[in-house]
Amino acid sequence: MGRTSKKPQFNSQEAEEDYPVRHTSEFEQKYIESLINRKPRMSWEDFKEKHKEQLSDRLGSGIEKEQADYRRLLDEERNRKDKKSKKEKKDKKEKKREKKRLKREKKEQKKKAEASRHSRSFKLYNLMEWIQGIRSR
């Protein structure tokens, strides 16, 4: 009840027969010589010095600078709009407060006028009752 492997199993003779990847000794010798006698490669620092103008756009001064400038421009615009909207909100709030205050004052004046009218009529009513009371005695 052991576990079976799903991988195909090959022995070395089958592998050599199926995959004959052998090169000639001349090719192998040339390949080894090419590895030994390879031209020296440029270091990254030398490459940057040689191709400074071409890399300047890609390595930070060009594209990244433009992106930073664009981001700064967007930030300034957003801040300007925020200040404007805050000012508008503040003005709107002040107008609303003023409107409420005027409404409250108008209501109070109306109450005072009504109260004074009511008190005058009440006084007249009392006066008339008093006069009738005197006449009826």
C-alpha positions as CSV (number, residue, x, y, z in Angstrom):
1,M,0.0,0.0,0.0
2,G,2.9,2.3,-0.7
3,R,2.7,5.4,-2.6
4,T,3.6,5.4,-6.3
5,S,5.5,8.2,-7.9
6,K,3.9,9.8,-11.0
7,K,7.3,10.7,-12.4
8,P,8.6,8.4,-15.2
9,Q,11.7,6.5,-14.2
10,F,14.5,6.1,-16.7
11,N,17.8,4.4,-16.4
12,S,20.9,6.0,-17.8
13,Q,21.1,3.9,-21.0
14,E,17.6,4.9,-22.0
15,A,18.4,8.6,-21.4
16,E,21.5,8.5,-23.6
17,E,19.5,6.7,-26.4
18,D,16.6,9.2,-26.3
19,Y,18.6,12.4,-25.9
20,P,21.9,12.2,-27.8
21,V,23.3,15.7,-27.1
22,R,26.9,15.3,-27.7
23,H,29.2,17.8,-29.5
24,T,32.4,17.1,-31.2
25,S,35.6,17.5,-29.3
26,E,36.5,20.5,-31.6
27,F,33.3,22.3,-30.7
28,E,33.9,21.7,-27.0
29,Q,37.5,22.9,-27.3
30,K,36.5,26.1,-29.1
31,Y,33.7,26.8,-26.6
32,I,36.2,26.4,-23.6
33,E,38.7,28.7,-25.4
34,S,35.9,31.3,-26.0
35,L,35.1,31.3,-22.3
36,I,38.7,31.7,-21.3
37,N,39.5,34.4,-23.8
38,R,36.4,36.4,-23.4
39,K,36.6,40.2,-23.8
40,P,36.3,42.0,-20.5
41,R,32.8,43.5,-20.0
42,M,32.1,47.0,-18.9
43,S,31.1,47.6,-15.3
44,W,27.8,49.3,-14.6
45,E,29.6,52.5,-13.6
46,D,31.6,52.6,-16.9
47,F,28.4,51.9,-18.9
48,K,26.6,54.7,-17.1
49,E,29.5,57.1,-17.9
50,K,29.6,56.1,-21.6
51,H,25.8,56.3,-22.1
52,K,25.0,59.1,-19.7
53,E,22.8,61.1,-22.1
54,Q,20.7,58.1,-23.2
55,L,20.2,56.9,-19.6
56,S,19.5,60.3,-18.1
57,D,15.8,60.2,-19.1
58,R,15.4,56.7,-17.8
59,L,17.4,56.9,-14.6
60,G,15.6,59.6,-12.9
61,S,16.2,63.1,-14.2
62,G,13.7,63.0,-17.0
63,I,10.6,60.9,-16.5
64,E,10.6,60.9,-12.7
65,K,11.2,64.6,-12.6
66,E,8.3,65.2,-15.0
67,Q,6.1,63.0,-12.8
68,A,7.1,64.8,-9.6
69,D,6.4,68.1,-11.3
70,Y,3.0,66.9,-12.4
71,R,2.2,65.5,-9.0
72,R,3.1,68.8,-7.4
73,L,0.9,70.7,-9.9
74,L,-2.0,68.4,-9.1
75,D,-1.4,68.9,-5.3
76,E,-1.4,72.7,-5.7
77,E,-4.6,72.6,-7.7
78,R,-6.3,70.3,-5.2
79,N,-5.2,72.5,-2.3
80,R,-6.5,75.6,-4.1
81,K,-9.9,73.9,-4.7
82,D,-10.0,72.8,-1.1
83,K,-9.4,76.3,0.2
84,K,-12.1,77.6,-2.2
85,S,-14.6,75.0,-1.1
86,K,-13.8,75.6,2.6
87,K,-14.3,79.3,2.1
88,E,-17.6,78.7,0.3
89,K,-18.7,76.3,3.0
90,K,-17.8,78.9,5.7
91,D,-19.7,81.7,3.8
92,K,-22.7,79.4,3.3
93,K,-22.7,78.6,7.0
94,E,-22.4,82.3,8.0
95,K,-25.3,83.1,5.6
96,K,-27.4,80.4,7.2
97,R,-26.7,81.6,10.7
98,E,-27.5,85.2,9.7
99,K,-30.8,84.0,8.1
100,K,-31.7,82.1,11.2
101,R,-30.9,85.1,13.4
102,L,-33.0,87.5,11.2
103,K,-35.9,85.0,11.3
104,R,-35.6,84.7,15.1
105,E,-35.5,88.5,15.5
106,K,-38.5,88.9,13.2
107,K,-40.4,86.3,15.2
108,E,-39.6,88.0,18.4
109,Q,-40.7,91.4,17.0
110,K,-43.9,89.8,15.9
111,K,-44.5,88.3,19.3
112,K,-43.8,91.7,21.0
113,A,-46.2,93.5,18.6
114,E,-48.9,90.9,19.2
115,A,-48.4,91.0,22.9
116,S,-48.6,94.7,23.0
117,R,-51.8,94.6,20.9
118,H,-53.2,91.9,23.1
119,S,-52.3,93.8,26.3
120,R,-53.9,97.0,24.9
121,S,-57.1,95.1,24.0
122,F,-57.0,93.4,27.4
123,K,-56.7,96.7,29.2
124,L,-59.6,98.1,27.1
125,Y,-61.7,95.1,28.0
126,N,-60.9,95.5,31.7
127,L,-61.6,99.2,31.5
128,M,-65.0,98.5,29.8
129,E,-65.9,95.9,32.4
130,W,-65.0,98.3,35.2
131,I,-67.1,101.0,33.6
132,Q,-70.1,98.7,33.3
133,G,-69.6,97.6,36.9
134,I,-69.7,101.2,38.0
135,R,-72.9,101.9,36.0
136,S,-74.6,98.8,37.2
137,R,-74.2,99.7,40.9
